[in-house]
């Protein structure tokens, strides 16, 4: 048996790799497992309940969930096999965005995961004909009430609906969280997503008997595609209900793989540094040495390591790394990272510790993976997003002298188009059928893709030179002292930067340098702190940035940028216009005459 449509993946697992624990999720504080057979039966029971409500093929069904869960995965499969169109909404979306999506997509019904999501949906004012909940909430049709044991007629109708669905039919509608303007609905077919699942399966060392932990929202196409891939590989998926519960979940589930955004790895590193405070002098020195060694991990990973480095790594593993792995369950083999740029030093450090980090690149419009660093010898190059995955073509349009141009993509994973926006769809493709990603990049060593910025974010200083802010920001973020930053300089004489310090790291620096620590609003004004950041930025200017890109002025900010305060998108990208508006006064001060 093979699979060509998304709803066939559970059947594929049942026939080829039936699992005692296909899914697991927390219910009432304990892990509740679902076998493959139980998941298939529950999928069909939910489909029977949806049929009884008169839902028709092509109806869009919203999903507003605070986390992934077995019920999310089962509801998704139940909708897909009836030809319904799951339309996930980010739990961090603003109420006005939810209302827009519900109206634009013509959502007929909504699933909500808990009372908080129900309250958010109601605050948005979005009106739908039907309201379902995973937790049997009041004033909704709860899970237990919705599901019903299918009779012969139900099973016959489910099979008729399945047979009528083509792999080229619309499978799901995903709204991109644009940094400006209203979200756009990306139409992905079964063939789009299945092609990407099979491409990644071909290059990922996954298979039956392995375990994965899932904690990223399934409203993001990256995590959703990866969990489909886990199912197709015959793996167990343990869903984490909140990010703060991840450390405990890693110890309990003991995963072999998981996917993450860079901030998760940064936080893990920060916890390691926090533990350093309580350690003895000997332990601190051993930890500092092991971290410095890990950050020099060879690009080829564990392959072809020099004998001297191999010996030092063995000692570091004995002293430090094995304890770190144990905290992550003790079986971790790999972590796939996406959504934002990863600091190469962290990729090397985690890989040196025995958890191979592999960064990739993609878009909602490409289902999503375009390129990925590999696990085989010579297949990883930290600082790049890897090699195009099988079946996907990448080219660099109109490259400059440095080989940088807009990244264009072609393959079976490329979207059907934007919902109700034919002109926007046409504008996104070249005359010969390549998708214009809007991202700038170049190919290194003829096959590794490096992202250098967004074409739409380029700005020109009064020197007449263009600057890619994302590249400048990536170099600034290589500093452990910087948590967030945004480069500015449109029609200005030079580049300036707004910087949110990593206050955990800054507190350690203050203690090591006899600087009295108080609250962040005061620390960002401390002359010694400002001098420290000035020296750090000058180091980055001299070693990582070209003359035009160098940051000449900066301003430290006390509050982080979050989705809650509207300065990050649900996929954790900067809302540049909102940040510029919020900090207009600070930006003007960056370029005031007295600022050198």
C-alpha positions as CSV (number, residue, x, y, z in Angstrom):
1,X,0.0,0.0,0.0
2,X,1.1,3.6,-0.7
3,X,-0.6,6.9,0.1
4,X,-1.4,9.7,-2.3
5,X,-3.9,11.7,-0.2
6,X,-3.4,12.9,3.4
7,X,-6.2,10.9,4.9
8,X,-4.6,7.7,3.7
9,X,-1.6,8.1,5.9
10,X,-3.3,6.6,9.0
11,X,-4.5,3.7,7.0
12,X,-1.0,3.3,5.6
13,X,0.4,3.2,9.2
14,X,-2.2,0.7,10.2
15,X,-1.4,-1.7,7.4
16,X,2.4,-1.4,7.5
17,X,3.5,-0.2,10.9
18,X,0.6,-0.5,13.4
19,X,1.6,1.2,16.7
20,X,0.5,0.6,20.2
21,X,1.2,4.3,20.7
22,X,0.5,6.2,17.5
23,X,-0.4,9.3,19.4
24,X,-0.1,10.4,23.1
25,X,-1.4,13.5,24.8
26,X,-1.9,14.7,28.3
27,X,-5.4,14.3,29.8
28,X,-6.0,15.2,33.4
29,X,-2.3,15.4,34.0
30,X,-1.3,11.9,32.7
31,X,-0.3,10.7,29.2
32,X,-3.2,9.1,27.3
33,X,-2.1,6.9,24.4
34,X,-4.0,6.1,21.2
35,X,-3.0,3.1,19.1
36,X,-3.2,3.3,15.4
37,X,-6.3,1.1,15.3
38,X,-8.0,3.3,17.9
39,X,-7.1,6.5,16.0
40,X,-8.6,5.1,12.8
41,X,-11.8,4.1,14.6
42,X,-12.0,7.5,16.2
43,X,-11.4,9.2,12.9
44,X,-14.3,7.4,11.3
45,X,-16.6,8.0,14.3
46,X,-15.9,11.7,14.1
47,X,-16.5,11.7,10.3
48,X,-19.9,10.0,11.0
49,X,-20.7,12.8,13.4
50,X,-19.7,15.5,10.9
51,X,-21.8,13.8,8.2
52,X,-24.9,13.8,10.4
53,X,-24.6,17.6,10.7
54,X,-24.9,18.0,6.9
55,X,-21.4,19.3,6.2
56,X,-20.6,19.2,2.5
57,X,-17.5,18.6,0.6
58,X,-15.5,21.9,0.2
59,X,-16.8,23.4,3.5
60,X,-14.0,25.2,5.3
61,X,-13.7,24.2,9.0
62,X,-11.6,26.4,11.3
63,X,-9.4,25.0,13.9
64,X,-8.3,27.3,16.8
65,X,-6.1,25.2,19.1
66,X,-3.6,26.2,21.8
67,X,-1.4,23.2,21.1
68,X,-1.2,20.0,19.0
69,X,-2.9,16.9,20.3
70,X,-4.1,13.5,19.3
71,X,-7.6,15.0,18.9
72,X,-6.3,17.7,16.6
73,X,-4.6,15.0,14.4
74,X,-7.7,12.8,14.4
75,X,-10.1,15.6,13.7
76,X,-7.8,16.7,10.8
77,X,-8.0,13.2,9.3
78,X,-11.7,13.0,9.8
79,X,-12.3,16.2,7.9
80,X,-9.9,15.4,5.1
81,X,-11.5,12.1,4.2
82,X,-14.9,13.8,3.9
83,X,-13.5,16.5,1.6
84,X,-13.9,19.2,4.2
85,X,-11.1,21.8,4.2
86,X,-9.3,22.3,7.6
87,X,-8.5,26.0,8.0
88,X,-6.2,26.3,11.0
89,X,-5.8,29.6,12.8
90,X,-2.8,30.5,15.0
91,X,-3.7,30.7,18.7
92,X,-1.6,33.8,18.9
93,X,-3.6,35.6,16.1
94,X,-5.2,38.9,17.0
95,X,-9.0,38.9,17.2
96,X,-9.3,41.1,14.1
97,X,-7.1,38.6,12.2
98,X,-9.4,35.7,13.3
99,X,-12.5,37.6,12.2
100,X,-10.9,38.4,8.8
101,X,-9.9,34.7,8.2
102,X,-13.4,33.5,9.2
103,X,-15.0,35.9,6.8
104,X,-12.5,35.6,3.9
105,X,-12.6,31.8,4.0
106,X,-16.3,31.5,4.6
107,X,-15.7,29.2,7.6
108,X,-18.8,27.2,8.3
109,X,-17.7,25.7,11.6
110,X,-14.9,26.0,14.1
111,X,-13.1,23.5,16.4
112,X,-11.6,25.0,19.6
113,X,-9.3,23.2,21.9
114,X,-10.1,24.7,25.3
115,X,-12.0,27.5,27.1
116,X,-9.3,30.1,26.4
117,X,-9.5,29.5,22.6
118,X,-13.3,29.6,22.8
119,X,-13.0,33.0,24.6
120,X,-10.6,34.2,21.9
121,X,-12.9,33.2,19.1
122,X,-15.8,35.0,20.8
123,X,-13.7,38.1,21.3
124,X,-13.0,38.1,17.6
125,X,-16.7,38.4,16.8
126,X,-16.4,35.7,14.1
127,X,-19.7,34.1,13.5
128,X,-20.0,30.5,12.3
129,X,-22.9,28.1,11.9
130,X,-21.4,25.3,14.1
131,X,-19.0,25.3,17.1
132,X,-17.1,22.2,18.2
133,X,-14.7,21.6,21.1
134,X,-12.1,19.0,21.9
135,X,-12.9,19.3,25.7
136,X,-16.7,19.1,25.7
137,X,-17.1,22.8,26.6
138,X,-20.5,24.4,27.4
139,X,-22.3,26.0,24.4
140,X,-20.4,23.9,22.0
141,X,-20.8,20.5,20.4
142,X,-18.2,18.6,22.4
143,X,-16.0,15.8,21.2
144,X,-18.1,13.1,22.9
145,X,-21.3,14.5,21.5
146,X,-19.9,15.0,18.0
147,X,-18.5,11.5,17.5
148,X,-20.9,8.6,16.8
149,X,-20.4,5.0,15.9
150,X,-20.7,4.8,12.1
151,X,-23.4,2.4,10.7
152,X,-23.2,0.7,7.3
153,X,-24.7,3.7,5.6
154,X,-22.1,6.1,7.2
155,X,-19.2,3.8,6.2
156,X,-20.5,3.6,2.7
157,X,-20.8,7.4,2.5
158,X,-17.4,7.9,3.9
159,X,-15.9,5.6,1.3
160,X,-17.8,7.4,-1.4
161,X,-16.5,10.7,-0.3
162,X,-12.9,9.3,-0.1
163,X,-13.1,7.9,-3.6
164,X,-14.3,11.2,-5.0
165,X,-11.3,13.1,-3.8
166,X,-8.4,13.6,-6.2
167,X,-4.8,14.1,-5.0
168,X,-4.9,17.4,-6.9
169,X,-7.9,18.7,-5.0
170,X,-7.6,21.4,-2.3
171,X,-6.8,19.8,1.0
172,X,-6.2,22.6,3.4
173,X,-6.3,26.4,3.6
174,X,-3.5,28.1,5.5
175,X,-3.4,31.8,6.2
176,X,0.0,33.3,6.2
177,X,0.8,35.7,9.0
178,X,2.1,38.5,6.8
179,X,4.3,41.2,8.5
180,X,2.1,43.8,6.7
181,X,-1.4,43.8,5.4
182,X,-4.1,41.1,5.8
183,X,-3.2,37.4,5.9
184,X,-3.5,35.5,2.6
185,X,-5.0,32.1,2.3
186,X,-2.6,29.6,0.8
187,X,-4.3,26.7,-1.0
188,X,-2.4,23.4,-0.7
189,X,-3.5,20.2,-2.3
190,X,-3.1,16.7,-1.1
191,X,-0.4,16.2,-3.8
192,X,1.4,19.4,-2.6
193,X,1.8,18.1,0.9
194,X,2.3,14.4,0.1
195,X,5.1,15.2,-2.2
196,X,6.8,17.1,0.5
197,X,6.2,14.4,3.1
198,X,7.8,11.8,0.7
199,X,10.7,14.1,-0.1
200,X,11.6,14.6,3.6
201,X,11.0,10.9,4.3
202,X,13.7,10.1,1.8
203,X,16.4,12.1,3.6
204,X,15.4,11.9,7.3
205,X,16.7,8.9,9.4
206,X,13.2,8.1,10.7
207,X,11.4,4.8,10.9
208,X,9.2,2.4,12.8
209,X,9.8,2.1,16.5
210,X,11.1,5.6,17.0
211,X,9.5,8.3,19.0
212,X,8.9,12.0,18.3
213,X,7.8,14.9,20.5
214,X,5.6,17.6,19.0
215,X,5.2,20.9,20.7
216,X,5.1,23.5,17.8
217,X,1.5,24.5,16.8
218,X,-0.1,22.4,14.1
219,X,-1.4,25.6,12.6
220,X,2.1,26.0,11.2
221,X,2.5,24.0,8.0
222,X,6.1,22.9,9.1
223,X,4.9,21.0,12.2
224,X,1.8,19.7,10.5
225,X,3.8,18.3,7.6
226,X,6.4,16.8,9.9
227,X,3.7,15.0,12.0
228,X,2.3,13.6,8.8
229,X,5.8,12.3,8.0
230,X,6.1,10.8,11.5
231,X,2.8,8.9,10.9
232,X,4.0,7.7,7.5
233,X,7.3,6.5,9.1
234,X,5.4,4.5,11.7
235,X,6.6,6.6,14.7
236,X,4.9,7.4,18.0
237,X,4.0,11.1,18.4
238,X,3.8,12.6,21.9
239,X,2.1,16.0,21.9
240,X,3.2,18.5,24.5
241,X,0.4,20.8,25.8
242,X,2.5,23.8,26.7
243,X,6.1,24.9,26.0
244,X,6.9,25.2,29.7
245,X,6.2,21.5,30.0
246,X,8.7,20.5,27.3
247,X,11.6,19.7,29.7
248,X,9.4,17.2,31.6
249,X,7.9,15.8,28.4
250,X,11.4,15.1,27.0
251,X,12.3,13.1,30.1
252,X,9.1,11.2,30.0
253,X,8.7,10.5,26.2
254,X,12.5,10.1,25.6
255,X,12.2,11.1,21.9
256,X,14.5,10.4,19.1
257,X,13.5,13.4,17.1
258,X,11.6,16.7,17.4
259,X,11.3,19.9,15.5
260,X,11.9,23.3,17.0
261,X,12.3,27.0,16.3
262,X,15.7,28.6,17.2
263,X,14.3,30.2,20.3
264,X,13.7,26.8,21.9
265,X,17.4,25.9,21.4
266,X,18.5,29.3,22.7
267,X,16.4,28.8,25.8
268,X,17.9,25.3,26.4
269,X,21.3,26.9,26.1
270,X,20.3,29.6,28.6
271,X,19.2,27.0,31.1
272,X,22.6,25.4,30.8
273,X,24.2,28.7,31.5
274,X,21.9,29.4,34.4
275,X,23.0,26.1,36.0
276,X,26.5,27.2,35.7
277,X,25.9,29.9,38.4
278,X,25.4,27.2,41.1
279,X,28.3,25.0,39.9
280,X,31.6,24.8,41.6
281,X,34.6,26.6,40.1
282,X,35.9,23.3,38.7
283,X,32.5,22.5,37.1
284,X,32.2,26.0,35.6
285,X,35.6,25.7,34.0
286,X,34.7,22.3,32.6
287,X,31.4,23.6,31.3
288,X,33.0,26.7,29.7
289,X,35.7,24.5,28.0
290,X,33.1,22.0,26.7
291,X,30.9,24.8,25.3
292,X,33.8,26.4,23.5
293,X,34.8,23.1,22.1
294,X,31.3,22.4,20.9
295,X,31.0,25.7,19.2
296,X,34.0,24.7,17.1
297,X,32.4,21.4,16.0
298,X,33.5,20.6,12.4
299,X,31.0,21.4,9.6
300,X,31.0,17.7,8.5
301,X,29.5,16.8,11.9
302,X,30.9,13.6,13.4
303,X,32.4,12.5,10.1
304,X,36.1,13.0,9.5
305,X,36.8,14.7,12.8
306,X,40.5,15.2,13.5
307,X,41.8,12.7,16.0
308,X,42.7,15.5,18.5
309,X,39.2,17.0,18.4
310,X,37.6,13.5,18.7
311,X,39.5,12.9,21.9
312,X,38.6,16.3,23.4
313,X,34.9,15.7,22.5
314,X,35.0,12.3,24.3
315,X,36.3,14.1,27.4
316,X,33.7,16.8,27.0
317,X,31.0,14.2,26.6
318,X,32.1,12.5,29.8
319,X,32.1,15.7,31.8
320,X,29.2,17.7,30.3
321,X,27.4,16.5,27.2
322,X,26.0,13.2,28.5
323,X,24.3,15.0,31.3
324,X,22.8,17.4,28.8
325,X,21.5,14.5,26.7
326,X,20.0,12.8,29.7
327,X,18.0,16.0,30.4
328,X,16.5,15.7,26.9
329,X,15.5,12.0,27.4
330,X,18.8,10.3,26.6
331,X,17.8,9.0,23.2
332,X,17.7,12.2,21.1
333,X,19.2,11.7,17.6
334,X,18.2,14.8,15.8
335,X,16.4,18.2,15.9
336,X,15.1,19.8,12.7
337,X,15.0,23.6,13.0
338,X,13.1,26.1,10.9
339,X,11.0,29.3,10.8
340,X,13.9,31.6,11.6
341,X,17.7,31.7,11.3
342,X,19.6,29.6,13.7
343,X,22.9,30.8,15.2
344,X,25.5,28.5,13.7
345,X,27.4,28.2,17.0
346,X,24.3,26.7,18.6
347,X,23.9,24.2,15.7
348,X,27.5,23.1,16.2
349,X,27.2,23.0,20.0
350,X,24.0,20.8,20.1
351,X,25.5,18.5,17.4
352,X,28.7,18.1,19.4
353,X,26.6,17.1,22.3
354,X,25.1,14.3,20.3
355,X,21.8,15.8,19.1
356,X,22.4,16.5,15.4
357,X,20.9,19.9,14.5
358,X,19.7,20.2,10.9
359,X,18.4,23.6,9.7
360,X,16.0,23.9,6.8
361,X,14.0,26.4,4.8
362,X,10.6,26.7,3.4
363,X,7.4,28.7,3.0
364,X,3.7,28.0,3.6
365,X,3.5,28.3,-0.2
366,X,5.9,25.4,-0.7
367,X,4.2,22.9,1.7
368,X,6.7,23.9,3.2
369,X,10.3,22.4,2.9
370,X,12.5,23.7,0.1
371,X,15.9,22.9,1.4
372,X,17.3,20.9,4.4
373,X,20.7,20.0,5.8
374,X,21.2,16.3,5.6
375,X,22.2,13.7,8.1
376,X,24.6,11.8,5.8
377,X,28.4,12.5,5.6
378,X,29.1,15.9,4.1
379,X,25.4,16.9,4.0
380,X,25.5,19.7,6.6
381,X,26.9,23.2,6.4
382,X,26.0,25.3,9.4
383,X,25.0,28.8,8.6
384,X,23.1,27.5,5.5
385,X,19.6,26.0,5.2
386,X,20.9,23.0,3.3
387,X,20.4,21.3,0.0
388,X,17.1,21.4,-2.0
389,X,15.0,18.3,-1.1
390,X,14.4,15.7,-3.7
391,X,11.9,16.8,-6.4
392,X,12.3,20.5,-5.6
393,X,14.3,22.8,-7.9
394,X,15.9,26.1,-6.7
395,X,17.4,28.8,-8.8
396,X,18.8,32.3,-8.0
397,X,17.2,35.0,-10.2
398,X,19.4,37.8,-11.4
399,X,22.3,37.2,-9.1
400,X,24.6,40.1,-8.3
401,X,28.4,40.0,-8.2
402,X,28.3,38.0,-4.9
403,X,25.8,35.5,-6.4
404,X,22.9,36.9,-4.4
405,X,19.5,37.1,-5.9
406,X,15.9,36.2,-5.3
407,X,15.3,32.6,-4.6
408,X,12.8,30.9,-7.0
409,X,11.3,27.5,-6.5
410,X,9.6,24.9,-8.7
411,X,8.2,21.5,-7.8
412,X,5.1,19.5,-6.9
413,X,5.1,21.0,-3.5
414,X,4.3,24.5,-4.8
415,X,0.8,25.8,-3.8
416,X,-2.3,25.9,-6.0
417,X,-2.5,29.7,-5.3
418,X,-4.0,32.2,-3.0
419,X,-7.7,31.9,-1.9
420,X,-9.8,34.4,-3.9
421,X,-6.7,36.3,-5.1
422,X,-6.0,35.4,-8.7
423,X,-4.0,38.6,-9.4
424,X,-1.9,38.1,-6.3
425,X,-1.3,34.4,-7.3
426,X,-0.3,35.4,-10.9
427,X,2.1,38.0,-9.5
428,X,3.9,35.4,-7.4
429,X,4.9,33.3,-10.4
430,X,7.4,34.0,-13.1
431,X,6.3,33.6,-16.8
432,X,8.0,30.2,-16.9
433,X,6.2,28.9,-13.8
434,X,8.7,29.4,-10.9
435,X,7.5,30.6,-7.5
436,X,9.1,33.9,-6.4
437,X,9.8,33.4,-2.7
438,X,10.7,37.0,-2.0
439,X,13.8,35.8,-0.1
440,X,17.3,36.7,-1.1
441,X,20.0,34.1,-1.1
442,X,22.9,32.4,-2.8
443,X,24.2,28.9,-3.4
444,X,27.4,27.9,-1.7
445,X,29.6,25.0,-2.7
446,X,27.2,24.7,-5.6
447,X,24.4,23.1,-3.5
448,X,24.0,24.6,-0.1
449,X,21.4,27.5,0.1
450,X,22.2,30.5,2.3
451,X,19.4,33.0,3.1
452,X,20.6,36.6,3.1
453,X,17.4,38.5,3.6
454,X,14.0,39.5,2.2
455,X,13.8,41.4,-1.1
456,X,11.0,43.6,0.2
457,X,13.0,44.6,3.3
458,X,16.0,45.9,1.5
459,X,16.7,49.6,2.2
460,X,19.1,52.1,0.8
461,X,21.1,54.5,2.9
462,X,21.9,58.0,1.8
463,X,25.3,56.6,0.6
464,X,23.3,55.0,-2.3
465,X,24.0,51.4,-1.1
466,X,21.5,48.7,-0.4
467,X,21.4,46.9,2.9
468,X,19.7,43.6,3.7
469,X,18.5,44.1,7.4
470,X,17.9,40.4,8.0
471,X,21.6,39.7,7.3
472,X,22.7,42.4,9.7
473,X,20.3,41.1,12.3
474,X,21.6,37.6,11.9
475,X,25.1,38.7,12.6
476,X,24.0,40.7,15.7
477,X,22.1,37.7,17.0
478,X,25.3,35.7,17.0
479,X,26.1,37.5,20.2
480,X,24.8,35.7,23.3
481,X,24.0,39.2,24.8
482,X,21.4,40.0,22.1
483,X,18.0,38.3,22.1
484,X,16.2,40.4,19.5
485,X,17.2,43.2,17.1
486,X,16.0,45.1,14.1
487,X,18.3,47.1,11.7
488,X,17.0,50.4,10.3
489,X,18.5,53.0,8.0
490,X,16.1,53.8,5.1
491,X,17.3,57.1,3.6
492,X,19.6,57.6,6.6
493,X,23.3,58.1,6.6
494,X,24.1,54.8,8.2
495,X,22.7,51.6,9.7
496,X,21.2,51.8,13.2
497,X,19.7,49.0,15.4
498,X,17.1,48.5,18.0
499,X,18.3,45.8,20.4
500,X,16.5,43.8,23.1
501,X,19.3,42.3,25.3
502,X,19.3,38.7,26.5
503,X,18.8,39.7,30.1
504,X,19.8,36.3,31.5
505,X,23.1,36.5,29.8
506,X,23.5,40.2,30.6
507,X,22.9,39.4,34.3
508,X,25.7,36.8,34.2
509,X,28.0,39.4,32.5
510,X,27.2,41.9,35.2
511,X,28.0,39.5,38.0
512,X,31.3,38.5,36.3
513,X,32.2,42.2,35.9
514,X,31.1,43.5,39.3
515,X,28.2,45.6,37.8
516,X,25.3,45.9,40.2
517,X,22.2,44.2,38.7
518,X,18.8,45.8,39.0
519,X,15.8,45.7,36.7
520,X,16.0,45.7,32.9
521,X,14.7,49.3,32.4
522,X,17.6,50.6,34.5
523,X,20.3,48.2,33.2
524,X,19.8,49.4,29.6
525,X,20.9,52.9,30.7
526,X,23.9,51.7,32.7
527,X,27.1,53.2,31.2
528,X,29.1,50.0,31.7
529,X,26.4,48.0,30.0
530,X,26.2,50.4,27.1
531,X,30.0,50.2,26.8
532,X,29.8,46.4,26.8
533,X,27.3,46.4,24.0
534,X,29.2,49.1,22.0
535,X,32.3,46.8,22.2
536,X,30.3,43.8,21.2
537,X,28.8,45.6,18.2
538,X,32.2,46.9,17.1
539,X,33.5,43.3,17.2
540,X,30.6,42.2,15.0
541,X,31.1,45.1,12.6
542,X,34.8,44.3,12.2
543,X,34.5,40.5,11.8
544,X,31.1,39.9,10.2
545,X,29.7,42.9,8.4
546,X,30.8,44.9,5.4
547,X,31.5,48.7,5.6
548,X,28.0,49.7,4.4
549,X,26.3,47.1,6.7
550,X,28.0,48.1,9.9
551,X,25.9,49.3,12.8
552,X,26.9,52.8,13.8
553,X,24.3,53.5,16.5
554,X,22.1,51.4,18.6
555,X,19.4,51.7,21.3
556,X,18.7,49.1,24.0
557,X,15.1,48.3,24.8
558,X,13.8,46.8,28.1
559,X,10.7,44.9,26.9
560,X,10.9,41.8,24.5
561,X,8.9,41.7,21.3
562,X,6.2,39.1,21.4
563,X,3.1,38.0,19.6
564,X,1.1,39.2,22.5
565,X,2.2,42.8,22.2
566,X,1.8,42.7,18.4
567,X,5.4,43.1,17.4
568,X,6.0,39.5,16.2
569,X,3.9,37.4,13.8
570,X,2.6,34.0,14.9
571,X,5.6,32.5,13.2
572,X,7.9,34.8,15.3
573,X,8.9,37.1,12.5
574,X,9.4,40.8,13.1
575,X,6.4,43.1,12.3
576,X,8.7,45.7,11.1
577,X,6.1,48.4,10.4
578,X,4.6,48.0,13.9
579,X,8.1,48.1,15.5
580,X,9.0,51.2,13.6
581,X,5.7,52.9,14.7
582,X,6.0,51.8,18.3
583,X,9.7,53.0,18.6
584,X,9.6,56.0,16.1
585,X,11.1,58.3,18.8
586,X,13.9,55.9,19.6
587,X,14.7,55.5,15.9
588,X,14.9,59.2,15.4
589,X,17.3,59.4,18.2
590,X,19.5,56.9,16.5
591,X,20.2,59.4,13.7
592,X,20.1,62.6,15.7
593,X,23.3,64.8,15.0
594,X,24.6,64.3,18.5
595,X,24.7,60.5,18.0
596,X,28.1,60.5,16.4
